[in-house]
Amino acid sequence: MLAARSRVELGRPVASWIAEAARRSRIVLEPMSVEIAIEAGNLHGGFRSYPADLIIVATARITGAVLVTCDRKILDYAAGGRLNVVSA
């Protein structure tokens, strides 16, 4: 989305950039699961945001991943102890 809006320059097609970044790092692309979808729709504490943010937060909660973000809504939600997050 950021590349499509010219907010970041990747120097190649997005799909190619993502594939290369995943190959070169320890990043794991987590598939959507029924459990993640349910969690996204029922996040405790009244977290409301864009659907993609709900999926990101739910995925981090279900997998126990540390989420690195500068998104204020997510950081505020994490402050309640509901998410392991590092401020970027």
DAURJO-V334011 format. One record per residue. NEAR is the number of other ideal C-beta (glycine too) atoms within 8 Angstrom. Layout:
near:NEAR
near:NEAR
This chain:
near:4
near:6
near:11
near:6
near:6
near:6
near:5
near:6
near:5
near:8
near:4
near:5
near:6
near:8
near:6
near:8
near:12
near:8
near:8
near:8
near:9
near:9
near:6
near:5
near:6
near:3
near:6
near:4
near:5
near:8
near:4
near:6
near:7
near:5
near:7
near:13
near:11
near:8
near:11
near:12
near:7
near:6
near:14
near:6
near:7
near:5
near:11
near:3
near:8
near:5
near:6
near:6
near:11
near:13
near:12
near:10
near:16
near:13
near:11
near:14
near:11
near:10
near:7
near:6
near:8
near:7
near:13
near:7
near:10
near:6
near:7
near:6
near:9
near:15
near:12
near:8
near:13
near:12
near:6
near:7
near:5
near:10
near:11
near:8
near:12
near:7
near:7
near:5
